[in-house]
Structures are given as C-alpha cells and as structure tokens.
C-alpha cells in the first residue's frame, strides 16, 4: 500500500482527498478517495483503518474499467 500525503503550510479545511495506489500486475494503479473529513490526517487515518474494504472497491472498479483519466476515483458517502 502506498499512501501519498500532501503537506501545505496551513492545514486545509474541508473535504479531503487521499491519493493511493494499488498493484495491478507489474504496474501501479493510481487511486483517490474523496472523504468528508476536514483534515488530511483524519482522511488518511480512515483510509488505513478501512484499507481492506477500500482496496476491494478499487479492485472492483479496476475490473470494470471505471476510471477517469487513468485514475480510480472513490467517494466516501
């Protein structure tokens, strides 16, 4: 699991998006998870705590080829 965290001078407030990748054969598939959390730290923690379920959803999207600009975009509801 590779999670990319973006740091900014001031903490961003508002819905956060966490970027991550899943293995796709010998390649890496870029993915994103848009959350309702107000901080990047909360969003990243949610991704780690729910990794198995989120990874499976991303793999389901990969199998169905549900991508935008080569990226799998998941949205927390």
N, C-alpha and C positions, 0 to 999 in steps of 0.2 A: 504494500500500500504506500503510495506516495501522496502526501498532502502538501499543497503549496499554501503558504501563509503570506499574505501581503501586509507589510507594515507601513504605516503612514505616520507623519508627525503628530497628528491629532487623531484620537480614536474615532473611527467612523460610527455614526449613529444611524440606525435604520436597518432595513432588511439587508442581511449579509449573504454573500455567495462564497462558497468554499469550492476551490478547484482541487481535483484529484485525478488520478489515473488508475486504470485497471489494465492488467496484462491481456493482450489479445494475440495469442501465438507468440511470436518473437518480437512483436511491437507493443507499444503502449497506446492505450486509447484515452484521450483527454475527456474528462467529465466535469460537470459542475453541479452543485446542489445549492439552489436558492432557498434560503431559510427565512423565517420570520424573526430571528434573533436580532437584537440590537447591536451586539458586538461580535467581532470576528472570533474572539475567544469562545464565546458561547456556541457559535456555529461550528467551530472546529471540534469542540467537545461533543456536540450532538453527533457529528459525523463519526467520531471514534467510538462512541457508545453504541451506535446503531450500524456499525460498519457491515456486518453480515447481511442485513436486510437491504441496505443501500447498494452494496455491491451486487446483490442478486437482481435488484431493479435495473441497475446499469447494464448487467449482462443480458437481461431480457430485452432491453432497448437495443443493445448491440445485435442480438439475434434477429430482431425485427427491422434492423437498419433505421431506427428512429433517431436520426442525428441532424443537427443544424450546423452547417459549416464545419463538418468533421468532428463535432463535439456532441457528446450525450449531455443533455440538459435535463436535470431532475428538479422538481419544485416541491418543496415541503408544503403540505396542506394542513 
